[in-house]
Amino acid sequence: MPPRLAAGVWVSAYLTRLRLADIPAYVTARGDVTAGAVIVKVATLDGQARAFQRSFDLLSDARTWVILTQGAERDVDATLARQRARDPDLWLIEVEDRAGRTLLDQDGLAD
């Protein structure tokens, strides 16, 4: 398994990739720079949203992005607010894209 990047470095690289793809994104909560978990919310600008968190597949020892919650944006925001209240080291990134693109499936971001 490759070494894990510090959260702040990963967030910076992710925001750069999104910017290069002309996909607006914002850090809505800054977490621990070295070890904070990251949740990516994508708002499709129609009142709907999905939030992704990184998970581990215990069988393959691989990291993957899974849907934490989805539905009405206000409900997704409420779930994320509860997550942030439980984990102040958590990073929250909000992506705005009508097509729901996150780029999380790309090399270097997917794993």
N, C-alpha and C positions, 0 to 999 in steps of 0.2 A: 504494500500500500504506500503511495507517495506521501511525503510529509505534508502536513496540513498547513495551509497558509494562515497567517494571522487574519482575523476577521476584518480589520480595517484595510488591509492590503487587498483582500478579496473584494470588498465592497467598492473600493476605488477602481479596481480593474473592471468590475461588473458595470459600474456607472459609465466608464469609458466606452465599453462595448455597446451599451445602449445608446449613448450619444452618437457614436459612429454610425449606428443604424437608424438615426433620427427618431428614436423612441424616447419620449420624455420620461424621466424618472427622478425621484426625490427621496432623500433620506428623511423619514418622518420621525424616527427615533434612533438616536446614536447609542450603540451599546459598547461593551468592553472592546477595546481596540485589539486586544490579543486573542481573546477566547470567547467572545460573545457569539451566540447563535444568530442566524439570519433568517428572517421571514420576508418573502417577496410577495407583495400584493399586486395584482394586475386589475386595474379598473378599466372596463370596456366602454366607459362613458355613456352607458345606457341604463345606469342604475344597478348594474350587476358587477360582481367582482369575484376573484378567486385568490386564495392565499396559499403559497407553497412553503414548505419547510423541508430541510434536508433530513433524510432518514437513512438508516443503515440496513442493508440486507444481510442478515446474520449468516445466511448460507454461502453467499459469495464474498462477504466482507467488503462489498461495494457501497459507496454512498450514492444516493439518488434523491431527486426532488419529488415529493409527494404532495397532493392537495391536502392542506390542513382544514380548509373550510371554503365554501363557495355559496353564492346566492346573492340576495339583495346586498348592495354595498354597505348599507347601514348595519346589517347583521354581521357581515364580515368585519367591519370596523369594531363592532362591539366585542367580537371574539378576540381580535387583536389587542384591544385595550385590556382585556382580562389577562391575556398572555403577557403583555408588557408589565402589568401590575405584579404578576408572579415572578417575572424575571427582568429586573432592571438592566441586566447586561445585554438584553436582546436588541438586535438591530432590526428596524422595520424599513423596508424600501418599498415605495409605491411607484408602480409603472402605470402609465396611461397609454393604452393602445386599443383602438376599436377592434382590431383583429385578435386581441388577447395575447400578442407575442411577448415572451419574456426572455428569450434566448437561453434559457436554462438548460436546453437540450444540446447546446453547442459544446465542442471540445473545450476542456478546461473549466467549464462551468457546470457541466452535467455531473461530474464526479467529485 
